[in-house]
Amino acid sequence: MAVHLDACFAEAGDDAAFIAKALGTIARARGMTQLANDAGEGRESLYKALSDDGNPRFDGA
């Protein structure tokens, strides 16, 4: 999965939506519920942020 994400970063350039989609794919493969628990976020919030229509924030706010 790390190799996939590295390739996505290399290909995406400044396209945050491309990275969000890649993160969503990886999150679903790893298990969204566990990821949400680990991140201290709600599962539904992660699904929404990482969906095609989502608007994730990468600035830590």
Backbone torsions as a table, in degrees:
resi	resn	phi	psi	omega
1	MET	NA	-34.3	179.0
2	ALA	-64.4	-38.5	178.7
3	VAL	-64.3	-42.0	178.1
4	HIS	-60.8	-46.5	-178.6
5	LEU	-65.6	-40.9	176.5
6	ASP	-58.7	-43.6	179.1
7	ALA	-63.9	-38.6	178.7
8	CYS	-65.0	-42.6	177.2
9	PHE	-62.0	-40.3	179.9
10	ALA	-65.1	-37.4	-177.0
11	GLU	-82.8	-30.6	-170.0
12	ALA	-70.5	-32.6	-173.7
13	GLY	63.2	-124.0	-180.0
14	ASP	-97.3	14.2	-176.1
15	ASP	-85.9	93.3	-178.6
16	ALA	-63.7	-32.3	179.4
17	ALA	-64.5	-35.8	177.7
18	PHE	-63.1	-44.8	178.8
19	ILE	-66.7	-41.1	178.3
20	ALA	-59.4	-42.5	179.3
21	LYS	-64.4	-42.4	178.4
22	ALA	-62.6	-43.5	178.2
23	LEU	-63.0	-39.5	177.8
24	GLY	-63.2	-41.8	178.1
25	THR	-61.6	-45.7	179.7
26	ILE	-66.8	-42.4	-179.8
27	ALA	-60.7	-43.0	179.3
28	ARG	-67.3	-35.5	178.5
29	ALA	-67.9	-36.5	-178.0
30	ARG	-82.8	-25.0	-177.5
31	GLY	113.8	102.6	-174.7
32	MET	-62.2	-37.6	-178.4
33	THR	-63.5	-46.3	179.5
34	GLN	-65.3	-41.6	178.2
35	LEU	-61.5	-43.4	178.1
36	ALA	-60.9	-44.5	178.2
37	ASN	-61.6	-45.8	-179.9
38	ASP	-62.1	-35.5	-177.7
39	ALA	-87.1	-9.3	-177.7
40	GLY	72.0	28.0	180.0
41	GLU	-117.8	162.6	174.3
42	GLY	-77.5	143.1	179.5
43	ARG	-57.7	-42.9	-179.2
44	GLU	-63.0	-37.1	179.1
45	SER	-64.3	-40.8	178.3
46	LEU	-67.1	-43.0	177.6
47	TYR	-57.5	-44.5	-177.9
48	LYS	-66.1	-47.0	-178.1
49	ALA	-64.0	-35.0	-175.6
50	LEU	-98.6	10.7	177.0
51	SER	-80.8	172.0	178.8
52	ASP	-61.6	-29.8	-179.5
53	ASP	-97.7	2.9	-176.0
54	GLY	-73.5	168.4	179.7
55	ASN	-138.3	73.6	-178.4
56	PRO	-70.3	153.8	176.4
57	ARG	-109.5	134.0	-179.6
58	PHE	-109.0	9.2	-176.3
59	ASP	-97.3	3.5	177.1
60	GLY	82.0	3.4	-179.8
61	ALA	-88.3	NA	NA
